[in-house]
Amino acid sequence: QTAPGATCANVSSTQTYDYIIIGSGAGGIPMADRLSEAGHSVLLVEKGPPSTGRWGGLMKPKWLAGTSLTRFDVPGLCNQIWADPVGVSCTDVDQMAGCVLGGGTAVNAGLWWKPHYADWDTNFPAGWQSKDLAAATDRVFSRIPGTTTPSMDGKRYLSQGFDMLGGSLGAAGWKYIIPNDHPNEKNRTYGPSTFMYSGGERGGPLATYLVSASQRKTFTLWTNTVAKRVVRQGGHATGVELECNGAGYAGVVSVTPGTGRVILAAGAFGSAKLLFRSGIGPTDQLNNVKNSTDGPTMIGSDSWINLPVGYNLNDHVGTDIEISHPDVVFYDYYGAWTKPITNDTETYLANRTGPLAQAAPNIGPMFWEIITGADGIQRHLHWQSRVEGLTPTSMTVTQYLGTGSVSRGRMIITKQLNTVVSVPPYLRNEHDKAAVIQGLVNLQESLKTVANLTWITPKANVTAAQFVASIPATPSRRCSNHWIGTAKIGTDDGRTGGSAVVDLNTKVYGTDNIFVVDASIFPGMITGNPSAAIVIVSEHAAEKILALPPPTAA
Ligand SMILES: Cc1cc2nc3c(=O)[nH]c(=O)nc-3n(C[C@H](O)[C@H](O)[C@H](O)COP(=O)(O)OP(=O)(O)OC[C@H]3O[C@@H](n4cnc5c(N)ncnc54)[C@H](O)[C@@H]3O)c2cc1C
């Protein structure tokens, strides 16, 4: 199909697909598997290159030369995204996001949580409550159970930090749990981190759902291929326009006439951007697209669909504290790229054991608390510890404010077609702020009798309230990379003053065959790191989409 001299292959004008899914992250991959399993032809379009070795990825440090592994496979190299994001992170987003096969699930730290029932019941509409999501949760966790001991010998390496902090919380009355065995116990509990890793490697959707999808003749994957916009006539999508990125495919790829569907799974920023470029969103943002290089090809303003895309943006509010204790032992995971410890690379390569089978930078313990605000709302705090900081015996612990948080922000698109967080979603509500402060006070209280423990941040003479107030509520200081909410699911149709962009079947209001299935549709924040919940949402959405009658408009 490649035209001579062209850098992109032109798409075939005759080949059509029942489903075109854009984006191969936590939302897109499971959806591709479920729809192809049901017998439909499915095209999965991913703008980034292959990541893990199984899919032809090539990026790796010297010590992986000659193996099929890449930086994405080895848990101990997951932090490389911060040291060397070039060619991996999205360049059109002002936040960190993975633009490779697997999206966030290729670059993240693999933390993998079975949601608390309130994650669904607090935020989601009817049909998406915890009881409705139970079957999808079971399906996800039977395929990707996760592990608290990623090293293949079942041992935890360098657990001194975990032992010190976990032991201290235990002594202060917090209860030890294996988190995913007790997903609803999130109040003054602690436990080891759970990862989606399997076999000492990354695992997750790339190693499960994508493998079964790719074994079907009806499934097609195009990497290095950028979707520009959904091509539509009124509310009906006829295909997707691809723009040449120097590789992959270009042109308009069509859905099966009449019955085909397009599913956006390009992430909280990527899907919103595609909606804007397809003439779906608030008028101010569509005018930015109109005034960009897209102008000449953009759908006419008489066909624009005015929906609150980009509003309702949320992320965990991250608040970092740092403590040090003489027991804590640091491991230089960044150093494992250029100057690894030979014994550790050897044991990893021989049998997937040792520190490199664990996520950088030695994550754990995790602990949880629920704070009831003066407004009556229960807010969930998820604390995530890691062994790094200003001293060799430091632990940095991030407090995430999740379920129950009320603050919201906004993302927009510039005339250069980049997405920007224009209103940060952090601590815009006094009770959100009070919960963050109270959680910190409670932790200080719990750790106050621990011998030899030093508070580095905040220092002893700074109150929790002063400390929280001193950290700017900006993405650079509070971001957790858990962006959600830009195309909210709900019954209150955003075209008529409501807040929802997609209906209960994840279909975009005002369209008959355009769907969004990824972090964008979450109405509110959940307790922990979101990738498992997004996979669950995708499983559930697949069921709903498959049960729909064919589109009516043409
Ligand atoms: C550094 C980092 C660490 C994280 N750690 C964790 C963790 O340990 N545990 C956890 O649960 N969560 C973690 N997260 C968050 C989690 O990975 C994301 O919430 C999740 O992957 C989002 O899923 P998604 O399907 O919405 O989007 P993504 O997974 O981001 O997938 C979107 C995909 O769409 C592609 N795309 C975008 N635009 C286009 C286009 N126009 N055309 C074609 N393709 C396109 C992108 O390249 C990407 O592959 C982390 C995130 C980051 C960035």
The ligand as a Gaussian input file, in Angstrom:
#p B3LYP/6-31G(d) Opt

LIG

0 1
 C        4.504000       8.254000      34.274000
 C        3.161000       7.674000      34.634000
 C        3.074000       6.745000      35.675000
 C        1.842000       6.204000      36.022000
 N        1.786000       5.220000      36.986000
 C        0.613000       4.538000      37.163000
 C        0.571000       3.351000      37.951000
 O        1.585000       2.876000      38.470000
 N       -0.627000       2.702000      38.076000
 C       -1.761000       3.171000      37.490000
 O       -2.829000       2.564000      37.664000
 N       -1.744000       4.289000      36.727000
 C       -0.578000       4.940000      36.517000
 N       -0.546000       6.012000      35.655000
 C       -1.804000       6.434000      35.020000
 C       -2.310000       5.458000      33.962000
 O       -1.259000       4.889000      33.228000
 C       -3.291000       6.190000      33.063000
 O       -4.313000       6.719000      33.878000
 C       -3.932000       5.290000      32.012000
 O       -2.968000       4.658000      31.198000
 C       -4.880000       6.098000      31.145000
 O       -5.528000       5.220000      30.258000
 P       -6.236000       5.768000      28.943000
 O       -6.700000       4.582000      28.172000
 O       -7.204000       6.804000      29.337000
 O       -5.088000       6.529000      28.128000
 P       -3.615000       6.099000      27.764000
 O       -3.209000       4.872000      28.492000
 O       -2.784000       7.324000      27.918000
 O       -3.695000       5.706000      26.227000
 C       -3.979000       6.621000      25.214000
 C       -3.271000       6.169000      23.943000
 O       -3.794000       6.894000      22.852000
 C       -2.741000       7.244000      21.978000
 N       -3.173000       8.414000      21.205000
 C       -3.410000       9.659000      21.678000
 N       -3.805000      10.470000      20.684000
 C       -3.831000       9.711000      19.571000
 C       -4.146000       9.997000      18.214000
 N       -4.546000      11.226000      17.818000
 N       -4.034000       9.007000      17.300000
 C       -3.629000       7.762000      17.669000
 N       -3.317000       7.447000      18.956000
 C       -3.421000       8.405000      19.885000
 C       -1.565000       7.494000      22.895000
 O       -0.342000       7.383000      22.207000
 C       -1.775000       6.395000      23.952000
 O       -1.120000       5.210000      23.583000
 C        0.667000       6.599000      35.318000
 C        0.752000       7.514000      34.276000
 C        1.993000       8.051000      33.925000
 C        2.061000       9.027000      32.787000

